[in-house]
Amino acid sequence: MLKLFNTYGRKKQTFKPIKKGEVGMYSCGPTVYWFQHIGNLRTYIFNDILKRVLTYDGFKVKQVINITDVGHLTSDADIGEDKMETAAIKEGKKASEIAQYYFDVFNEDLKKLNIIEPNIWAKATDNIKEQIEMIVILEKKGYTYKTPDGIYFDTSKFKDYGKMAKLNLEGLEGGRRVELGDKKNKTDFALWKFSEKVGVRQQEWESPWGKGFPGWHIECSAMGSKYLGKQFDIHTGGEDHIPIHHTNEIAQSESAYEKKPWVKYWIHGAFLKFGGEKMSKSKGKIETISDLEKKGYSALDYRYFLLTAHYRTQLNYSLNSLDAAKTSRKRLRNIISGWEDDGKVNEKYLNEFETAIDNDLDIPSALVVLWRLVRDENAFGKVRTVKSMEKVFGLDLFKGEEEKIPAEILEIVKAREKARNDKDWKLADKLRDKIAKKGFRVDDTGDGSKLQKI
């Protein structure tokens, strides 16, 4: 029986869907103004594992992931520039072009990581009507007020505000000024922002309150309820969403639809840490899947690395750890490639595996079970048992894989070819040595240079 740690209540609970055999699952998606770094992608791996476990356990899962392509300001205090508008100006393109480009890169990363696509990709800009309709409902019920810069949600009207995050409302810092007006309460948040000057923004829409654009939080409430119903089973996201974004989603959704709880299970994944700190786009230094590939790692090496830690445990990233994951995955694949299918399933090991995954997605323990089976010389049914496990792991353990040559190595080979053509033998030899130090051997043949992994 599947048990999940519900952030709302801070305890592990037996999972019971609203409708027997079916699960509605909403996962907070990317703001597509730049590349998604490997820290961001940890959340999507955790989402994928949860979906795979639910499916493994026989549930029919309907998953929605939102795409934030408008309304996410540079500050959680509802001030600053819209991230999409800023990126469009910086790159000299339309906001829609920026959104599509970075979404395509993100989606390609998900495919490399063997992440199963959601049933629905929900774009904020495709659902402006639904967001406006929800704000109208909140307005009619007396939860909103108007300032010169927008329509705000009055958090004092929602008595359980901050309950999931266990916020100490009295201890929060004083309210932030909004342009030409004040918030009534320090925790109030924007539902709709007015355009400062109509016609300047690329993305703005007509509304009952004037031309503008939605706040960030309203999109998830409106789209989650549109596609999954006014009450649904699971909402996932990173742990950084707990105190503000998800807290605000709960407040506006339960106020609008009068369903408590709006979501039965709130499941959050922990950060990936880099030198003790969270990787951040705002600091301008990120690492992507493409960066890892240039260093000779595959996306599935990275997936294996993430599976070695529980999703609720913060994980420290290092190349040494990634090397260990790469070696372990390669060793697994090499061992498995020599197996023959005896047509059996090993129920003992499979039961241990299922016990682990149903215990709040304890994938590290499930990996231990996998390795014990692999090393057990007397075990039968290895092929079919591991194939069943692979439905959750998603590591392509039975799939052939060509070793990719890092782009950095190819550039050195190209430079060496030029040196040879220029008869600069000294430089050519120097570049050959450089290639060798990076783990490759270059052989000169009549058909050009050939590379081989040392």
NUGU-393787 format. One line per field, with one value per residue: x, y, z of N, C-alpha, C in turn; residue number from 1. Coordinates in steps of 0.05 Angstrom, whole numbers. Each point is the difference from the previous one (the first is absolute). Layout:
REM residues N
n.east [X|...]
n.north [Y|...]
n.up [Z|...]
ca.east [X|...]
ca.north [Y|...]
ca.up [Z|...]
c.east [X|...]
c.north [Y|...]
c.up [Z|...]
n [NUM|...]
//
This chain:
REM residues 454
n.east [17|-5|22|-11|22|-21|10|-25|11|20|-14|10|-14|-19|8|-21|-2|-7|8|-12|26|-7|19|-8|19|5|18|11|-3|15|14|-10|16|9|25|-11|10|21|2|-10|17|11|-14|8|24|-2|-10|20|16|-12|0|25|4|-14|13|24|-11|-3|10|-22|23|-12|22|0|16|3|-3|17|-16|-10|5|23|-4|19|-23|1|10|-4|26|11|17|-17|6|-23|-11|14|-6|-25|1|11|-17|-15|-17|-20|-17|-17|19|4|-27|-5|20|-4|-26|7|18|-18|-18|20|5|-27|1|22|-16|-13|-6|-20|-8|-9|-23|5|10|-1|-2|13|13|-3|4|2|-18|11|23|-9|-11|23|13|-18|3|26|-2|-17|19|11|15|-8|21|-5|24|15|13|-23|-10|-5|10|-21|24|-7|-12|24|-15|2|3|17|-23|1|7|-20|-12|19|-26|-1|16|-18|18|2|-25|1|11|-24|5|2|7|-16|13|-23|10|20|-20|-14|-13|13|-25|0|19|-2|-3|26|6|-25|6|12|-14|14|-2|-23|-20|-23|-9|-16|27|1|15|8|10|-2|-5|23|-10|-14|22|14|-13|1|25|9|-16|9|25|0|-15|-21|4|26|14|17|15|19|25|18|17|12|-18|9|19|4|12|7|11|8|9|7|10|9|10|7|8|10|11|9|22|-4|24|10|22|-3|18|15|14|21|16|22|15|12|21|11|19|-21|-2|-23|0|7|-21|-10|16|-15|4|-5|-8|1|-19|-2|2|-17|-15|6|-6|-16|-20|-16|-23|3|25|-10|-18|20|16|-21|-2|25|-16|-12|-23|-4|23|11|8|24|3|14|22|11|-22|3|27|-7|-18|17|18|-17|-10|24|7|-22|3|26|-6|-20|18|12|-23|-11|-22|-5|-14|16|-15|19|-21|20|17|-19|-7|26|2|-22|10|23|-9|-15|24|-18|-2|5|8|14|-21|-15|18|-1|-27|1|18|-17|-21|13|7|-26|21|-15|-3|-26|-10|26|-1|-20|14|23|-11|-11|24|8|-24|14|22|-8|18|-17|-4|-21|4|8|25|2|26|-10|12|10|-16|9|-3|-24|-2|11|-15|-20|8|1|-23|-9|10|-11|-23|5|3|-17|21|13|-16|2|26|2|-16|16|21|-10|-4|25|7|-17|17|11|0|18|-11|22|-20|-1|-19|22|-4|6|-23|13|-20|18]
n.north [-24|18|9|24|15|7|20|-3|5|1|-18|-25|-2|-19|-4|17|-7|23|-8|-22|-6|25|13|22|6|21|5|16|14|3|20|1|13|-24|-11|-25|6|-14|22|16|-13|4|23|2|-8|15|20|-6|-1|21|11|-8|8|22|3|-5|16|5|24|11|10|22|6|23|11|22|18|12|12|7|23|-13|16|18|8|-16|24|-11|3|18|-8|-3|-24|-5|22|-4|-27|8|20|-16|-18|22|-15|-12|8|-2|12|17|2|1|17|14|0|4|18|11|-1|9|17|4|1|15|11|-8|25|-13|7|24|-5|21|14|14|15|17|5|-26|9|22|-10|-24|13|14|-23|-11|20|-2|-27|3|17|-16|-17|22|-16|19|15|25|0|22|-22|-6|-24|2|-23|2|-6|23|-2|-12|-12|-19|25|-13|-15|-6|25|0|19|14|6|-2|-21|1|6|26|8|-8|23|5|2|24|-18|-9|-22|-13|-23|-6|-18|22|-10|6|5|27|3|26|4|5|-8|3|-24|2|-14|-22|-6|7|0|2|15|-9|-2|-5|10|-25|-13|-27|-2|-7|4|19|-2|-8|18|19|-6|-2|20|13|-10|5|23|8|-26|-3|-21|6|16|2|1|19|-6|14|-16|-13|18|2|-11|-22|16|15|-21|-10|23|5|-24|-3|25|-6|-24|9|-11|-15|-10|22|-6|-26|-2|15|-5|4|7|-10|20|6|-7|24|-14|-14|9|12|-15|24|3|10|-20|-9|-18|-14|-24|-6|-14|20|14|-16|2|26|-7|-12|14|-20|7|-25|8|23|-12|-18|20|12|-23|8|21|0|2|-7|-11|22|4|-6|18|-20|6|-1|12|17|1|0|18|13|-5|7|20|7|-3|12|18|1|-1|18|11|-13|9|-23|4|-6|22|4|4|15|-13|-13|3|-8|-17|-5|-1|-14|-14|1|-4|-18|0|17|-17|-21|16|14|-7|10|19|1|-3|19|13|-5|6|22|3|-7|-16|-3|26|-7|1|3|-10|-17|-6|2|-13|-15|-3|-6|-10|-2|-15|-11|-20|-11|-17|-3|26|-7|9|17|-3|22|11|10|21|2|-27|2|21|-14|-21|17|11|-25|-5|23|-7|-24|11|15|-27|8|-17|20|18|-14|-4|25|4|-18|11|23|-11|-10|24|4|-21|13|-18|15|-13|5|1|-15|-8|8|17|-21|4|-6|-9|12]
n.up [0|-19|11|3|1|15|-16|-9|22|-18|-14|3|-23|5|-25|0|-25|-10|-24|7|2|5|-12|11|-17|15|-19|18|-22|-22|8|-25|17|10|-1|1|23|6|14|-20|-16|24|0|-26|9|22|-16|-17|20|11|-24|-2|25|-4|-23|12|18|-26|8|-9|-9|8|-13|13|-19|16|-19|17|-17|24|11|-6|20|-1|12|21|3|-24|1|-16|-18|-20|9|-11|10|23|-2|-7|18|19|-10|2|15|-12|20|-20|-15|20|6|-26|-4|23|-8|-26|10|17|-20|-14|21|2|-27|1|19|-22|1|10|-24|9|9|16|-20|22|-21|16|-23|2|25|-14|-17|5|-3|-21|-9|7|-10|-20|2|3|-21|-12|9|-10|-16|-16|-8|-7|-11|-1|11|13|-4|26|9|15|8|10|-24|-3|18|-19|-7|-15|1|-27|-4|17|-15|11|-4|26|-6|-20|-19|4|-6|-25|-8|-10|-25|11|17|19|5|3|-10|16|3|-4|-21|-22|-7|-3|-18|5|-26|5|-24|-6|-11|24|17|-5|26|-9|18|-13|20|19|5|-26|-19|-1|21|1|26|12|24|-12|-16|21|15|-19|-7|25|6|-21|2|27|-1|12|0|5|-9|-19|15|-20|10|-4|20|-19|-11|21|8|-26|-21|13|18|-20|-13|23|7|-24|-1|26|-4|-24|5|23|-9|23|-5|-12|12|-4|-20|17|-23|16|-20|10|8|-22|15|-4|11|8|-26|-2|-23|-10|-15|22|8|-21|20|-22|5|-26|-10|-17|22|12|-22|0|25|-17|12|4|-11|-9|-4|-9|-15|-6|-3|-12|-12|4|-1|23|-13|25|-9|10|-25|8|-19|-13|-14|25|10|-19|5|26|-5|-16|18|19|-14|-7|25|8|-19|8|26|-2|-15|20|8|7|-14|25|-7|21|22|12|11|10|-21|-16|19|3|-26|-1|21|-13|-25|13|11|-9|-21|15|-19|19|16|-19|-2|27|-2|-19|15|21|-17|-10|25|2|2|21|-5|-2|-25|-4|-25|5|21|-12|-20|19|12|-25|4|23|-2|-23|4|-16|20|-16|-2|-25|4|-20|3|11|-21|22|-2|25|1|-11|16|19|-8|-2|24|8|-12|10|25|-4|-8|22|4|19|-4|9|-12|-23|6|5|-22|-12|14|-8|-24|2|10|-20|-3|-21|-19|-13|-20|-13|-17|-21|18|11|20|15|14|23|15|16]
ca.east [-17|17|0|14|3|-17|10|-22|-2|27|1|-4|-27|-7|-11|-27|-9|-28|-15|14|15|8|15|5|26|9|28|9|19|21|-3|17|14|28|4|-4|25|-3|-14|-28|-9|-4|-28|-15|7|-17|-27|0|1|-26|-19|6|-8|-29|-8|8|-19|-26|-17|0|9|-3|19|1|23|-5|22|-4|11|-7|-9|18|17|27|-1|-24|-15|-16|13|21|-8|-9|23|-4|4|28|16|-6|15|28|7|-11|-19|-26|-2|-10|23|17|-13|0|28|9|-16|9|25|-9|-13|21|14|-17|2|27|0|-21|-24|-25|-14|-27|-24|-6|17|-19|13|-15|-11|-23|-21|-5|-29|-6|12|-18|-25|5|3|-27|-13|12|-9|-29|-1|11|27|19|-2|14|20|7|16|-12|-20|15|-14|1|5|-12|-27|2|9|21|22|27|-1|17|28|4|11|-4|-8|8|29|10|8|-21|-9|15|-16|-5|1|-22|-19|10|-15|-13|15|26|0|-18|14|-14|-15|1|16|-7|22|8|-7|-13|13|29|4|-7|-21|-20|-26|-23|-13|-20|13|18|19|23|8|-5|22|11|-13|-28|-1|0|-26|-20|5|-4|-29|-11|6|-2|-23|1|15|15|15|28|13|28|17|24|-5|0|-27|-18|-9|-14|-16|-20|-17|-19|-18|-20|-18|-19|-17|-20|-18|-16|-16|-12|7|23|22|0|17|2|28|20|25|21|27|21|20|27|18|25|18|-15|-21|-19|6|-20|2|4|28|12|17|-16|10|-22|5|20|27|9|7|26|20|1|-21|-26|-22|-8|20|-10|-24|8|10|-22|-14|15|-8|-29|-9|-4|26|17|21|23|9|28|8|7|-25|-11|17|-8|-26|6|13|-19|-20|14|5|-26|-7|19|-8|-26|3|8|-21|-20|-26|-9|-29|-11|2|8|-19|13|12|-20|-15|17|1|-26|-2|16|-12|-25|6|6|19|27|15|27|-2|-7|25|15|-12|9|28|1|-8|20|23|-8|7|-19|-27|-12|-18|13|-7|-27|-3|13|-17|-22|12|7|-24|2|27|3|28|8|20|0|2|27|5|25|15|2|25|-5|4|26|20|-3|12|29|6|-2|24|24|-1|10|29|13|-2|19|26|9|1|4|-27|-16|7|-9|-29|-4|4|-23|-22|6|-5|-29|-11|-5|24|-5|16|0|-4|-3|-27|-1|5|-20|2|-7|1|22]
ca.north [24|23|21|24|21|23|24|11|-17|-9|-28|-20|-9|-19|14|-8|20|9|-19|-26|-9|22|21|26|10|26|5|27|-2|20|27|-5|23|-8|-29|-13|-12|-27|2|0|-26|-20|-1|-15|-28|-8|-2|-23|-24|-2|-8|-27|-17|-1|-17|-27|-10|-5|24|14|27|23|20|26|17|26|15|28|17|28|6|-7|23|-6|-1|-13|21|12|23|-7|-5|-26|-15|-4|26|7|-17|7|24|-7|-16|12|-18|0|-17|-27|-14|-7|-22|-25|-9|-12|-23|-21|-11|-14|-24|-18|-10|-20|-25|-12|-10|-20|10|-4|25|1|-2|27|24|22|26|22|19|-13|-2|26|2|-14|14|23|-10|-7|25|11|-15|10|27|-1|-11|20|-6|17|30|12|21|12|-17|-26|-13|-16|-18|9|-25|1|-11|-29|-5|-20|9|-8|-23|-21|9|6|27|18|25|24|4|8|28|18|-1|14|19|-5|26|19|-11|-19|-24|1|-18|-6|-25|2|-5|9|-18|12|24|19|9|28|16|-18|-2|-3|-28|-19|-18|13|-8|14|-13|18|21|15|-16|-9|-28|-14|-6|-27|-21|-6|-18|-28|-6|0|-22|-25|-5|-4|-26|-22|3|19|-14|-23|-17|6|24|-3|23|2|10|29|9|-4|23|21|-8|-20|12|18|-17|-11|22|10|-22|-8|23|2|-24|-9|-28|-3|14|2|-22|-19|-6|18|-15|19|-10|17|13|-10|20|3|13|9|19|-7|12|20|14|29|5|-1|-23|-25|-23|-13|-27|3|4|-26|-17|9|-11|-29|-14|-1|9|-22|-1|20|-12|-20|15|10|-22|-10|15|2|25|21|5|17|-16|16|-7|3|-17|-26|-15|-6|-22|-25|-7|-9|-26|-20|-6|-15|-28|-14|-6|-21|-26|-9|-7|-28|-17|-13|0|-28|0|1|25|-6|14|9|26|19|9|18|24|13|11|24|22|7|14|28|1|-5|-11|-10|-27|-17|-5|-21|-25|-7|-9|-26|-20|-2|-14|-26|-20|-22|10|-5|20|26|18|10|15|26|14|12|23|21|16|22|12|14|4|-13|-20|-21|13|7|29|7|19|26|14|27|21|12|-18|3|25|-4|-16|18|18|-16|-5|25|2|-19|11|22|-12|9|-26|5|5|-25|-19|12|-5|-29|-5|12|-19|-24|6|0|-27|-10|-5|8|-14|12|-20|12|13|21|-8|-17|1|-24|3|-15]
ca.up [0|-4|20|-9|20|-8|13|15|24|6|8|-21|0|-20|-22|-8|-19|2|-16|1|-24|-16|14|-12|11|-11|6|-7|-21|-3|-12|-23|-9|-3|2|26|9|11|26|-7|-11|21|6|-20|5|22|-11|-17|17|12|-20|-7|22|-1|-23|7|20|-13|-3|-25|8|-18|9|-13|7|-11|-12|7|-21|6|28|22|4|11|30|11|13|-21|-12|-19|-28|-8|-10|-28|-14|2|-18|-27|-6|0|-23|-24|-13|11|24|-8|-11|23|14|-16|-2|25|6|-17|12|24|-7|-10|24|13|-16|6|28|1|15|-15|-4|13|-17|-9|5|3|-2|13|-20|-13|20|12|5|25|22|5|11|28|15|2|21|25|4|9|27|19|8|-15|1|-22|5|-26|-19|-6|17|19|18|29|15|27|-3|-1|27|1|-16|10|17|-10|3|29|1|23|-14|17|-1|-27|-3|-7|-28|-20|-14|-28|-13|4|19|20|6|26|18|-10|-15|-23|-25|-24|-17|-27|0|-22|-17|8|-24|-19|-26|3|4|-21|9|17|-8|11|23|13|16|-17|-14|17|-2|25|18|-4|16|-9|-23|8|11|-22|-19|14|4|-26|-11|19|17|22|21|-12|19|6|-11|6|-6|17|27|1|-5|24|16|-15|-24|6|21|-13|-16|19|9|-21|-10|20|2|-24|-6|26|3|18|-12|-29|-8|23|7|-10|1|-7|-2|12|-18|-7|11|-14|19|23|-7|-22|-26|-6|-26|6|4|-26|-4|2|-15|-14|-10|-22|12|9|-24|-10|18|-3|15|-13|17|17|22|20|12|19|23|16|13|24|24|3|-12|21|11|-17|-11|-8|-26|-5|-22|11|4|-27|-10|13|-12|-27|2|10|-21|-21|10|0|-27|-10|13|-10|-29|-1|11|-18|12|7|0|27|15|27|17|25|-4|-10|24|15|-17|2|27|1|-15|13|25|-6|-22|10|-23|7|10|-23|-14|15|-7|-27|0|14|-20|-20|11|10|-20|0|-5|-26|-8|1|-22|2|25|-4|-19|16|16|-19|-4|19|-2|-25|-5|-26|6|-20|-26|-9|1|-11|16|-14|3|9|-20|5|-13|-29|-7|1|-23|-23|1|-6|-29|-13|4|-18|-27|-1|5|27|14|29|12|-3|21|25|2|4|28|14|-4|15|28|4|-2|-27|-17|-28|-20|-27|-21|-27|-1|20|28|13|29|14|29|12]
c.east [18|-4|17|1|-15|10|-22|-6|26|1|-5|-28|-4|-15|-27|-11|-30|-18|17|14|10|14|3|25|9|28|8|23|18|-11|20|13|30|1|-7|26|-4|-12|-30|-10|-2|-30|-16|6|-18|-29|-4|-1|-27|-21|5|-9|-31|-10|7|-20|-28|-19|1|5|-5|17|-1|25|-5|26|-5|14|-10|-5|18|20|27|0|-26|-18|-17|11|22|-11|-11|24|-2|5|29|17|-5|16|29|9|-11|-19|-28|0|-9|22|19|-11|2|28|9|-17|10|26|-6|-12|20|16|-17|1|26|0|-21|-23|-24|-15|-26|-22|-6|23|-19|15|-17|-13|-24|-24|-5|-29|-7|11|-17|-26|3|3|-27|-15|10|-10|-29|-3|14|29|21|-3|19|20|6|15|-13|-22|14|-19|4|4|-13|-28|1|13|23|25|27|0|19|30|7|13|-6|-6|9|29|11|8|-23|-7|17|-19|-6|-3|-26|-21|12|-16|-13|15|26|1|-18|16|-17|-14|1|16|-7|25|6|-7|-11|14|30|7|-7|-25|-19|-28|-21|-12|-21|12|19|21|24|6|-3|25|8|-17|-27|0|-2|-27|-21|3|-2|-29|-14|3|-4|-24|4|13|14|20|28|10|29|15|25|-7|0|-28|-19|-9|-15|-19|-23|-19|-21|-20|-22|-20|-20|-18|-22|-19|-20|-20|-13|3|24|3|-3|17|5|29|19|27|23|28|20|20|23|19|27|19|-15|-22|-18|9|-22|5|7|30|16|19|-16|14|-24|7|20|28|11|8|27|23|1|-20|-26|-21|-9|20|-9|-25|7|11|-22|-15|14|-8|-31|-8|-4|26|16|25|23|11|30|6|9|-24|-12|17|-8|-26|4|12|-20|-20|13|5|-25|-7|18|-8|-25|1|7|-21|-17|-26|-9|-30|-13|2|7|-17|12|12|-20|-17|16|1|-27|-4|15|-13|-26|4|10|22|29|17|28|-1|-8|25|17|-11|9|28|3|-8|21|24|-6|4|-21|-29|-10|-17|11|-11|-28|-4|12|-17|-24|9|5|-24|0|26|3|29|10|21|2|4|29|3|27|14|4|27|-5|8|28|23|-1|13|31|9|0|24|25|1|11|30|15|0|20|29|13|0|3|-27|-17|6|-10|-30|-6|3|-24|-25|3|-6|-29|-13|-5|27|-8|20|-3|-1|-3|-27|-3|5|-23|4|-9|3|22|-11]
c.north [25|20|24|21|24|25|14|-18|-12|-29|-18|-11|-21|14|-12|22|7|-19|-26|-6|23|22|25|13|25|5|28|-2|24|28|1|26|-5|-30|-10|-14|-27|0|0|-28|-22|-2|-17|-29|-11|-3|-26|-26|-4|-10|-30|-20|-3|-18|-29|-13|-2|23|12|30|20|23|25|14|27|11|29|17|29|2|-6|24|-8|1|-13|21|16|26|-10|-6|-28|-15|-5|25|8|-16|8|25|-6|-14|12|-17|4|-19|-28|-16|-9|-25|-26|-12|-15|-24|-24|-13|-16|-27|-21|-12|-22|-26|-14|-13|-23|8|-2|27|0|-4|28|19|24|27|22|18|-13|-1|26|3|-14|14|25|-8|-6|25|13|-13|10|28|0|-10|18|-5|18|29|11|20|12|-18|-27|-8|-19|-18|9|-25|0|-12|-31|-9|-20|8|-8|-25|-22|7|5|28|14|27|24|5|8|29|17|-1|17|20|-10|28|15|-11|-19|-26|3|-17|-8|-25|2|-3|8|-22|10|26|18|6|29|19|-19|1|-3|-29|-16|-16|15|-7|18|-16|18|23|17|-18|-7|-29|-13|-2|-29|-21|-9|-21|-29|-7|-3|-25|-27|-8|-4|-29|-24|1|19|-12|-23|-11|11|25|-3|26|-1|12|30|12|0|27|22|-11|-19|9|18|-15|-11|22|8|-23|-8|22|1|-24|-13|-30|-2|-30|1|-23|-18|-4|19|-14|18|-14|19|10|-18|22|0|15|11|20|-10|13|19|14|30|6|-3|-23|-25|-22|-15|-29|1|4|-27|-18|8|-11|-30|-16|-1|10|-22|-6|19|-11|-20|15|10|-22|-12|14|1|28|22|7|18|-16|18|-11|4|-18|-28|-18|-8|-22|-27|-10|-11|-28|-22|-7|-16|-29|-16|-9|-22|-27|-11|-9|-29|-19|-13|-1|-29|-1|3|29|-8|16|11|27|21|10|21|27|16|12|27|23|10|14|28|2|-3|-13|-8|-29|-19|-6|-21|-27|-9|-11|-27|-22|-5|-17|-28|-21|-23|9|-7|24|28|19|12|16|28|17|13|24|24|18|24|15|17|6|-12|-21|-22|11|7|30|6|21|25|12|29|21|12|-16|4|26|-2|-16|18|18|-16|-6|25|3|-19|10|23|-9|10|-25|3|4|-25|-20|10|-5|-29|-7|10|-18|-25|4|1|-27|-10|-3|8|-15|13|-21|14|14|22|-11|-16|1|-26|5|-18|-17]
c.up [0|23|-10|23|-10|15|16|24|8|10|-23|2|-22|-22|-8|-19|3|-15|-2|-26|-17|17|-17|13|-15|9|-9|-21|-2|-8|-23|-11|-4|2|28|8|13|28|-4|-7|21|7|-20|0|22|-8|-16|16|13|-20|-8|22|1|-22|5|19|-11|-3|-28|6|-22|11|-16|10|-13|-12|5|-22|2|30|23|3|13|30|8|14|-20|-10|-19|-27|-4|-13|-30|-17|0|-19|-29|-8|-3|-26|-26|-15|13|25|-7|-12|21|14|-15|-1|26|8|-16|11|25|-6|-11|23|13|-15|6|27|3|17|-18|-2|14|-20|-13|7|0|0|12|-20|-15|18|15|8|26|24|8|13|30|17|4|23|27|7|10|28|21|8|-13|7|-21|10|-27|-19|-5|19|19|16|28|17|28|-1|0|26|2|-16|13|17|-9|5|29|3|26|-11|16|-2|-27|-1|-9|-29|-19|-13|-28|-13|3|19|20|0|27|21|-13|-18|-25|-26|-24|-15|-29|2|-23|-16|8|-23|-21|-27|1|3|-24|7|19|-12|12|24|11|15|-16|-13|18|-5|27|18|-4|13|-12|-22|9|12|-22|-18|14|3|-27|-10|18|18|24|25|-13|19|8|-14|9|-7|17|27|2|-6|24|12|-16|-21|8|23|-13|-17|18|8|-21|-10|19|5|-23|-2|25|2|18|6|-31|-12|25|9|-14|4|-10|-1|10|-22|-7|9|-15|19|24|-6|-22|-25|-7|-27|5|4|-27|-6|4|-16|-11|-8|-23|11|10|-23|-11|17|-1|16|-16|19|20|22|22|13|22|25|17|15|24|25|0|-9|21|14|-18|-8|-10|-27|-2|-24|9|3|-27|-13|11|-12|-28|0|9|-22|-23|8|0|-29|-12|11|-13|-29|-3|10|-22|15|5|2|27|12|29|19|26|-4|-10|23|16|-14|3|28|2|-15|12|26|-7|-21|9|-22|7|11|-23|-17|14|-6|-28|0|14|-19|-20|10|10|-22|-2|-6|-28|-8|-1|-22|4|25|-3|-20|14|16|-18|-7|18|-3|-25|-8|-26|5|-21|-28|-6|-2|-11|18|-16|6|7|-22|4|-14|-30|-9|0|-24|-25|-2|-8|-31|-15|3|-19|-29|-4|4|26|17|30|13|-2|22|27|4|2|29|17|-2|17|30|7|-6|-28|-15|-28|-18|-27|-21|-27|-3|21|28|11|30|13|30|12|24]
n [1|2|3|4|5|6|7|8|9|10|11|12|13|14|15|16|17|18|19|20|21|22|23|24|25|26|27|28|29|30|31|32|33|34|35|36|37|38|39|40|41|42|43|44|45|46|47|48|49|50|51|52|53|54|55|56|57|58|59|60|61|62|63|64|65|66|67|68|69|70|71|72|73|74|75|76|77|78|79|80|81|82|83|84|85|86|87|88|89|90|91|92|93|94|95|96|97|98|99|100|101|102|103|104|105|106|107|108|109|110|111|112|113|114|115|116|117|118|119|120|121|122|123|124|125|126|127|128|129|130|131|132|133|134|135|136|137|138|139|140|141|142|143|144|145|146|147|148|149|150|151|152|153|154|155|156|157|158|159|160|161|162|163|164|165|166|167|168|169|170|171|172|173|174|175|176|177|178|179|180|181|182|183|184|185|186|187|188|189|190|191|192|193|194|195|196|197|198|199|200|201|202|203|204|205|206|207|208|209|210|211|212|213|214|215|216|217|218|219|220|221|222|223|224|225|226|227|228|229|230|231|232|233|234|235|236|237|238|239|240|241|242|243|244|245|246|247|248|249|250|251|252|253|254|255|256|257|258|259|260|261|262|263|264|265|266|267|268|269|270|271|272|273|274|275|276|277|278|279|280|281|282|283|284|285|286|287|288|289|290|291|292|293|294|295|296|297|298|299|300|301|302|303|304|305|306|307|308|309|310|311|312|313|314|315|316|317|318|319|320|321|322|323|324|325|326|327|328|329|330|331|332|333|334|335|336|337|338|339|340|341|342|343|344|345|346|347|348|349|350|351|352|353|354|355|356|357|358|359|360|361|362|363|364|365|366|367|368|369|370|371|372|373|374|375|376|377|378|379|380|381|382|383|384|385|386|387|388|389|390|391|392|393|394|395|396|397|398|399|400|401|402|403|404|405|406|407|408|409|410|411|412|413|414|415|416|417|418|419|420|421|422|423|424|425|426|427|428|429|430|431|432|433|434|435|436|437|438|439|440|441|442|443|444|445|446|447|448|449|450|451|452|453|454]
//
